[in-house]
Amino acid sequence: MSSQDAEPPPLGRTGPGSATARPGPPRAALAKLGVLDWIAIALLAAGLVFTATGLLPSGDASATVRRILPILLFLATILVLAELTAVAGVFDVAATRLAVVARGNFLGLFLLCCAFASVTTMALNLDTTAVLLTPVMLALARSLDVEPLPLAMCTVWLANTASLLLPVSNLTNLLAADRVDLSPAAFAARLGPAQAASLVVTLTFLWAFYWRRGRRGAARYLPPAPHVPADQWLFRIAGAACVFFIAAILGGVELGVARPSRLSRWLSRSPSGGGPRCAGGWCRGGCRCSSPGCSSWCRRSACTCSGRSCRT
């Protein structure tokens, strides 16, 4: 058999033992890391080293981890739900339906898309809008044969400015929720005026810079056919999960982990051995304080606070 008839080598290789073989999964994963990823890894490593060597007080480190661990777990749950919603086609169905309802009118499409991006940000976190909804809007622009920038800017801007209303809308809100001691409904009531003002300003500039007649490049668009999800059962389950999640948050379900795990109880032990204490309104050492100066997370227990020491 001639060399021309020889079977070609597998994809990613130029021949047996070639050094150009496709990298394995660990190496491929490392190759995808960007500069910010490496900076984050370096900071984590530095924090672990500083804590282990005593340069960073272990009590403060454990108190911080104990505080943010339930929040990070809760945030991870939101991102999983958002990814499931995107895979199920819920965003695609909703975006296409908005274009159909607007009936070729750009003002109607603008208001509906802004409302969609705002609700997604408020209920499913700003990362969902920025990372998962933006590609849906770009695909919608291609199906409508319109300029993609106006639709993309709706999600990019509103991912930031629509994230004030609820604790779940923004990681900063989640971190602050315990400090301010407000339920989701009370949190929304307190920040409602600021959120409304933010939306009015954002929509005004979005229309002026990207959506008005001289910017968008067309007078009307042709409404698309309704989007049909590939898996109807997955679509229904994901949609129901989103509705349940939003209703639970608005209904006052506690954020984070309701009961401390064995890990969080271990992290909460007093490093000094002097028993639990309350400092600066925060309970340390496994005691949850019921003093008005302590956080709402601390109050959900039978502990009381006397001066700077907690007692059960």
C-alpha positions as CSV (number, residue, x, y, z in Angstrom):
1,M,0.0,0.0,0.0
2,S,1.4,3.4,-1.0
3,S,2.0,6.2,1.5
4,Q,-0.9,8.1,-0.2
5,D,-3.3,5.3,0.7
6,A,-2.2,5.0,4.3
7,E,-4.8,5.7,7.0
8,P,-4.4,9.3,8.3
9,P,-3.4,9.7,11.9
10,P,-6.0,10.6,14.5
11,L,-7.2,14.1,14.9
12,G,-4.8,16.3,16.9
13,R,-1.8,14.2,16.1
14,T,0.7,14.2,13.2
15,G,1.8,10.6,13.8
16,P,2.6,8.0,16.4
17,G,4.3,9.5,19.5
18,S,3.9,13.1,18.1
19,A,4.5,15.9,20.6
20,T,1.5,17.7,19.2
21,A,-1.0,15.4,20.8
22,R,-4.1,16.9,22.2
23,P,-3.6,17.9,25.8
24,G,-5.4,15.9,28.5
25,P,-8.4,17.4,30.5
26,P,-6.3,18.9,33.3
27,R,-3.9,20.6,30.9
28,A,-6.8,21.8,28.8
29,A,-8.6,23.2,31.8
30,L,-5.4,25.1,32.9
31,A,-5.0,26.5,29.3
32,K,-8.5,28.1,29.6
33,L,-7.6,30.1,32.7
34,G,-7.2,33.8,32.2
35,V,-5.2,36.4,34.0
36,L,-7.9,37.1,36.5
37,D,-8.3,33.4,37.2
38,W,-4.7,33.1,38.1
39,I,-4.8,36.2,40.2
40,A,-7.8,34.7,42.1
41,I,-5.9,31.4,42.6
42,A,-2.8,33.3,43.9
43,L,-4.9,35.4,46.3
44,L,-6.5,32.2,47.7
45,A,-3.2,30.5,48.1
46,A,-1.8,33.6,49.8
47,G,-4.7,33.7,52.2
48,L,-4.3,30.0,53.1
49,V,-0.5,30.6,53.7
50,F,-1.1,33.7,55.9
51,T,-3.8,31.9,57.9
52,A,-1.6,28.8,58.4
53,T,1.4,30.9,59.5
54,G,-0.6,33.2,61.8
55,L,0.0,36.4,59.8
56,L,-3.8,36.5,59.4
57,P,-5.8,35.9,62.6
58,S,-7.4,32.5,62.5
59,G,-10.5,33.8,64.4
60,D,-11.2,36.5,61.9
61,A,-10.6,34.1,59.0
62,S,-13.0,31.5,60.4
63,A,-15.6,34.1,61.1
64,T,-15.5,35.4,57.6
65,V,-15.7,31.9,56.1
66,R,-18.5,31.0,58.4
67,R,-20.4,34.1,57.2
68,I,-19.9,33.8,53.5
69,L,-20.0,30.0,53.0
70,P,-23.8,29.7,53.1
71,I,-24.1,32.7,50.8
72,L,-21.7,31.2,48.3
73,L,-23.6,27.9,48.4
74,F,-26.8,29.7,47.8
75,L,-25.3,31.7,44.9
76,A,-24.0,28.4,43.4
77,T,-27.6,27.1,43.5
78,I,-28.9,30.2,41.7
79,L,-26.3,29.7,38.9
80,V,-27.2,26.0,38.5
81,L,-30.8,27.0,38.2
82,A,-30.0,29.7,35.7
83,E,-27.9,27.3,33.6
84,L,-30.7,24.7,33.7
85,T,-33.2,27.4,32.6
86,A,-30.9,28.4,29.7
87,V,-30.4,24.8,28.5
88,A,-34.1,24.1,28.7
89,G,-34.7,27.0,26.3
90,V,-36.8,29.1,28.7
91,F,-34.9,32.3,27.9
92,D,-35.2,31.6,24.1
93,V,-39.0,31.0,24.4
94,A,-39.5,34.1,26.5
95,A,-37.4,36.4,24.2
96,T,-39.1,35.2,21.1
97,R,-42.5,35.6,22.6
98,L,-41.6,39.2,23.5
99,A,-40.7,39.9,19.9
100,V,-44.0,38.4,18.8
101,V,-46.0,40.4,21.3
102,A,-44.3,43.6,20.2
103,R,-45.6,43.0,16.6
104,G,-42.7,44.7,14.9
105,N,-42.8,47.8,17.0
106,F,-39.4,48.8,18.3
107,L,-40.7,50.8,21.2
108,G,-42.7,47.8,22.4
109,L,-39.8,45.5,21.9
110,F,-37.5,47.9,23.8
111,L,-39.8,48.0,26.9
112,L,-40.5,44.3,26.9
113,C,-36.8,43.4,26.6
114,C,-35.9,45.8,29.3
115,A,-38.6,44.4,31.6
116,F,-37.3,40.8,30.8
117,A,-33.7,41.7,31.6
118,S,-34.7,43.5,34.7
119,V,-36.8,40.7,36.1
120,T,-34.1,38.1,35.3
121,T,-31.5,40.3,37.1
122,M,-33.7,40.8,40.1
123,A,-34.8,37.2,40.5
124,L,-31.9,35.1,39.2
125,N,-28.9,37.3,39.8
126,L,-27.0,39.7,37.6
127,D,-24.6,37.0,36.4
128,T,-27.5,35.2,34.8
129,T,-28.5,38.2,32.8
130,A,-24.9,39.1,31.7
131,V,-23.7,35.6,30.9
132,L,-26.8,33.6,29.9
133,L,-29.3,36.2,28.6
134,T,-27.0,38.2,26.4
135,P,-26.4,35.4,24.0
136,V,-30.1,34.8,23.7
137,M,-30.6,38.5,22.8
138,L,-27.9,38.3,20.2
139,A,-29.6,35.2,18.7
140,L,-32.9,37.1,18.7
141,A,-31.3,40.0,16.9
142,R,-30.1,37.6,14.2
143,S,-33.6,36.0,13.8
144,L,-35.2,39.5,13.5
145,D,-32.4,40.7,11.1
146,V,-31.8,43.8,13.2
147,E,-28.8,45.4,14.8
148,P,-27.6,43.3,17.7
149,L,-26.1,46.1,19.8
150,P,-29.3,47.6,21.1
151,L,-30.5,44.2,22.4
152,A,-27.1,43.3,23.9
153,M,-26.8,46.6,25.7
154,C,-30.1,46.1,27.4
155,T,-28.8,43.0,29.1
156,V,-25.3,44.5,29.8
157,W,-26.6,47.7,31.4
158,L,-29.6,46.2,33.3
159,A,-27.5,43.4,34.7
160,N,-25.9,46.2,36.8
161,T,-28.6,48.8,37.3
162,A,-31.5,46.4,37.9
163,S,-29.7,44.5,40.7
164,L,-30.7,46.6,43.7
165,L,-34.1,45.3,44.5
166,L,-33.6,41.9,46.2
167,P,-30.9,40.2,48.2
168,V,-30.5,37.5,45.5
169,S,-30.0,40.1,42.7
170,N,-26.5,40.9,43.6
171,L,-23.7,39.2,45.6
172,T,-23.1,42.5,47.5
173,N,-26.8,42.5,48.5
174,L,-26.5,38.9,49.8
175,L,-23.5,39.9,51.9
176,A,-25.3,42.9,53.3
177,A,-28.6,41.2,53.9
178,D,-27.7,39.9,57.4
179,R,-26.2,43.2,58.4
180,V,-29.3,45.3,57.6
181,D,-31.6,42.7,59.1
182,L,-34.4,42.9,56.5
183,S,-36.6,40.2,55.0
184,P,-36.6,40.1,51.1
185,A,-39.9,41.9,51.1
186,A,-38.7,44.6,53.5
187,F,-35.4,44.8,51.5
188,A,-37.3,45.4,48.3
189,A,-39.5,48.0,50.0
190,R,-36.5,49.9,51.3
191,L,-34.6,49.8,48.0
192,G,-37.7,50.1,45.7
193,P,-37.4,53.9,45.1
194,A,-33.7,53.7,44.3
195,Q,-34.3,50.8,42.0
196,A,-37.1,52.6,40.2
197,A,-35.0,55.7,39.7
198,S,-32.1,53.6,38.4
199,L,-34.4,51.9,35.9
200,V,-35.8,55.2,34.6
201,V,-32.3,56.7,34.1
202,T,-31.0,53.5,32.4
203,L,-34.0,53.1,30.0
204,T,-33.7,56.8,29.1
205,F,-30.1,56.5,28.1
206,L,-30.6,53.1,26.4
207,W,-33.3,54.6,24.2
208,A,-31.3,57.7,23.4
209,F,-28.0,56.0,22.7
210,Y,-29.1,52.7,21.1
211,W,-32.8,52.4,20.4
212,R,-34.1,55.6,18.8
213,R,-34.8,55.7,15.1
214,G,-31.5,57.1,14.1
215,R,-29.5,54.5,16.0
216,R,-31.2,51.2,15.5
217,G,-31.2,51.3,11.7
218,A,-34.8,50.2,10.9
219,A,-38.3,51.4,11.3
220,R,-39.9,48.1,12.1
221,Y,-39.0,44.4,12.2
222,L,-40.7,41.2,11.0
223,P,-42.0,39.2,14.0
224,P,-40.4,35.7,14.3
225,A,-42.1,32.4,14.6
226,P,-42.5,31.2,18.2
227,H,-39.6,29.2,19.5
228,V,-40.3,25.5,20.3
229,P,-38.0,24.0,22.9
230,A,-36.4,20.7,22.0
231,D,-37.4,19.0,25.3
232,Q,-40.9,20.0,26.5
233,W,-40.6,18.3,29.9
234,L,-37.3,19.9,30.7
235,F,-38.7,23.2,29.6
236,R,-41.7,22.8,31.9
237,I,-39.7,21.7,34.9
238,A,-37.2,24.5,34.5
239,G,-39.9,27.1,34.1
240,A,-41.7,25.8,37.2
241,A,-38.5,25.8,39.2
242,C,-37.9,29.5,38.3
243,V,-41.5,30.4,39.3
244,F,-41.1,28.4,42.6
245,F,-37.8,30.0,43.4
246,I,-39.0,33.6,42.8
247,A,-42.2,32.9,44.9
248,A,-40.1,31.4,47.7
249,I,-37.8,34.4,47.8
250,L,-40.6,36.9,47.9
251,G,-42.4,34.7,50.4
252,G,-39.5,35.2,52.9
253,V,-37.7,31.8,52.7
254,E,-34.4,32.2,54.5
255,L,-31.4,32.7,52.3
256,G,-28.3,30.5,52.6
257,V,-28.1,27.4,54.7
258,A,-30.8,27.2,57.4
259,R,-28.9,25.1,59.9
260,P,-25.1,25.3,60.4
261,S,-23.3,22.2,59.1
262,R,-20.6,20.3,61.1
263,L,-18.1,22.3,59.1
264,S,-19.6,25.7,60.0
265,R,-19.9,24.6,63.7
266,W,-16.2,23.6,63.6
267,L,-15.3,26.9,62.0
268,S,-17.3,28.8,64.6
269,R,-15.4,27.5,67.6
270,S,-13.5,30.1,69.6
271,P,-9.8,29.9,68.7
272,S,-8.8,31.5,72.0
273,G,-10.5,28.9,74.1
274,G,-12.2,31.6,76.1
275,G,-15.7,30.7,75.0
276,P,-18.1,32.5,72.7
277,R,-18.0,36.2,72.4
278,C,-19.9,38.9,70.7
279,A,-17.9,41.7,69.1
280,G,-19.1,44.5,66.9
281,G,-22.6,43.1,66.6
282,W,-21.3,39.8,65.3
283,C,-21.3,36.5,67.3
284,R,-18.2,34.4,67.3
285,G,-17.4,31.1,68.7
286,G,-20.6,29.3,67.8
287,C,-23.0,31.5,69.8
288,R,-25.8,33.4,68.1
289,C,-26.7,36.6,69.8
290,S,-30.2,38.0,70.4
291,S,-29.0,41.5,71.1
292,P,-30.4,44.3,68.8
293,G,-26.9,45.0,67.7
294,C,-26.4,41.5,66.4
295,S,-27.2,40.3,62.9
296,S,-30.5,38.5,62.0
297,W,-28.5,35.3,61.3
298,C,-27.3,35.4,64.9
299,R,-30.7,36.0,66.4
300,R,-32.2,32.8,65.1
301,S,-31.1,30.9,68.2
302,A,-31.7,30.8,71.9
303,C,-28.5,32.8,72.8
304,T,-28.5,36.1,74.6
305,C,-25.8,38.7,74.5
306,S,-24.5,40.4,77.7
307,G,-22.0,43.1,77.2
308,R,-19.3,41.7,74.9
309,S,-19.9,38.0,75.8
310,C,-22.5,35.7,74.6
311,R,-24.1,33.1,76.8
312,T,-26.6,30.3,76.0
